[in-house]
Amino acid sequence: MEEKTRILLCEDDENLGMLLREYLQAKGYATDLLPDGDAGYKAFVKAKYDICVLDVMMPIKDGFELAKEIRQINTDVPILFLTARTLKDDILEGFKIGADDYMTKPFSMEELLLRIEAILRRVKGKKSKDGAIYKMGKFTFDTQKQVLSIGDQIKKLTTKESELLSLLCAHANDILERNHALKTIWIDDNYFNARSMDVYITKLRKHLKDDPSIEIINIHGKGYKIIIPESNN
């Protein structure tokens, strides 16, 4: 018997939480509902979840803090934020932490299900692909393990970081068009996803700063280009 996909759902609105849990369970997902970030973290460390759906505004520990703690022990599990806040800074904060998607309340349960399924398909598709290993100056990037290494230093990348760096490497010394990257990784090229990609570009630049020969440059109006010495390309 195939094991059900397991969802960690953290929502302090009891009525909304119960409705979402019942709906997701009816769609075949094993769903654990927790009322706050502290309870959510305790549940996460005890069980294996395929995706986390976190409300941002929760008592004791909010969704952002919970996501930061989750990312410290698991860089791969997808995170989708539910938020009543529409401020750009709040949404970008979620992407900086490592969110895969967000939904602004109110939303339809059908749309939530579609977002969850899209994320899970993307993760499954990535795992099924053969991994490539790129030599970039002093760095080695293992796409399958999502590991960037230089000397004896090893950095585990998040799924989004790995996907974006893989695309850049596949277009090494050539332009990676912005819309292509957005539609490949984020599915949609809307404003917030575009800003999310900018955040991840900044993160990748920090990861690569120990080798000045490797650069990610902006190509105005088009996208990005990773510069890798020809001997490594």
N, C-alpha and C positions, 0 to 999 in steps of 0.2 A: 504493500500500500504506500503510495507516494505521500511523503510528509508535507503537511500544509505550510504555505508561506506564513511566516509569523511577523506580526506587526506590533510594535510598541506604540501605543496611543496615549499621549499625556495631554489631558484637557481638564481644566478645573471647573468648567461649566458642566454640572452633573447631567442635566437634560441633554445637552448637545453631545456630550461624551457617550452617553448610553445609546443615543440614536446612531451615532457614527459606528460604535462597536457592533451594534445589532446589524447594521447595514453591511459592514465589511465581513462579518461572520456569515451573513446570508450569501455573500458572494464567494465564500470558500476560504476566507483568510482567518487564521487563528489570531485573535486580537486581544491583547491585554490592555485594559484601561486603567491608568493611574491618575490621581487627582492633582499632583504637584510634581515639581522637578526633583525633589528629594526622593519621593517614592519611585519616580521614574528611574532614577539612577540606580537605586537598590535593585529594581527589577532587571535592569539592563545587565548588571554584573553577574546576575544569577542565571540568566538564560541567553540563548542565541536568537537574535532577531534579524530578519531580512531587511527591514526598513523601520525607521523611527518617524512618527508623525507627532510633532511637538507644538503645542500652543506656546506663543511667546510670553503672554502675560499670565503667570501662574504664581500662587503664593509659595512662600518658603524659598523656592529656587525657581527663577524664570527659565523659559525655554533656551535663551542664549547661554546661560550658565550651564544648564544641563548639557547642551550640545558641546560646549567646550570640554566638559568632563568626559563625555563620550568620545570625543576626538582624541583625547589623551591616551585612551586605551584601545581605540579602534578607528583607524583612518579610512576604512572602506565602507562601513555600513551607510547606506543612503539616509539623508535627513531631509524631511519636508516640514517647513514651518507653517503654522496657522497663525495669522495675526489680524487683529482689528486695527493695527496701526499702519497707516499708508505713507508715513514719512520716508523719503528716499534713504535717509541716513540709517533708519531702523532696518530697512530691507537689505541695504548694502552690508550692514553689520552681520546679518545672517549669512550672507555669502562669504564674508571674510572668515567666519568661523568654519565654513566648509559645507554650507547647506547645498543640497542638490536642486531644491525648488522651494517655492513659497506660495501660499494662497491667502488672499485677503478676504476676511469675513465681511458680509455673508457670502457663502458659496454653496453650490449644489453638491450633494453627495455623489452624484454621477460624475461631476467634473473631478472631484477628489479621487474617485476610483480611477478615472482615466489618467490622472497625473501619476498615481501610484504605479499603475500598470506600465506606463511609459518608462518610469525610472527603473523598474524591475527588469523590463526588456533590455534596456540599455546596459544594465549591469551584467545580465546574463549573456548578452551578445559579446561584451568585452571579454568575459571570462572564457568564452568558447574560441576566441581567436588565438592563433599561434602568436607567441610573444616574439618581439624583436629586441635585439641588443644594439644600442647605438654608442659609438665612441665619439665623444665630443671634447676635443682638447684633452684636458686632464680628467674629464668626467667619463663615467660609464653609466648608461641608463638602460636598465632592464625593464622593459615595458610590462612583461608578464608579472613580475614580482613587484612592480611599481616602486623600484628602488633606484636612487641616484647616488652614485658613490664616487669619491675622489680620495685616493690614497687609502687610508684605513678608516675614513669617515663615511658612514652610510646614512642616508636620509630616506626614510619611508615617505613616499608621496601619497597624498589623498587621491581618490579616484579621478576627480576633476583635474587636478594638477597633472596626473599621469596622462590622461586623455589629451589634454591641451599640449603638453610637451611632445607627445607622440605625433600629433598632427604637425607641429612645428618642425620636428625632425624629418618627417616624411616630405616636407617642403624645404629642407635645409638650403640656405642661401638663395631661396626663392620666396616669393610673396605667398603667405597664407592669407587668403581673402577672409575678411572679417565675417561676412555673411555665411560663407562656407563653414567656418569654425563654429559659429553660433548654431546653425541648423544641424551640424553633425553631432555636437556635444550637448547643446541645450534644447534642441528640437525647434526652438522659436527664436527669431532674431529681434525680439522686442527690446525696449529701452533698458529694462532692469536686467535682462540677461546680458545685454551688451556691457552694462556697468559691471556686472558680475565677472565677465571675462577680463575686463581691465584689472579687477582685483587679483585674479589668478595670474595674469601676466606679471604684475608687481611681485607676487609671491615667487614665481619662477625666477625672476631676475635676482631676487635675494638668494635663492638656492644656488644660483650659478655664479655668484659674485667672486668666488675664490679662484676663478680662471678668467682673467680679463680678456682673453682671446674669444670667449663665447659671449655674444651679445644678442639680445632680443630688441630689435629696433621697430619703431612705428613707421609705417608707410602711409603718409597722410591720405585720407580718403579711401584707402584700400584695405589695409590690414596690418599684419606684422611679418617680420622676417627674422629668423634666427641665423646668426652668422657663425659658421663653424669652419675652422681651418680646412682647406681642401684636402690635406693629408689624412683627415679623419672622416671626411664625407664620403 
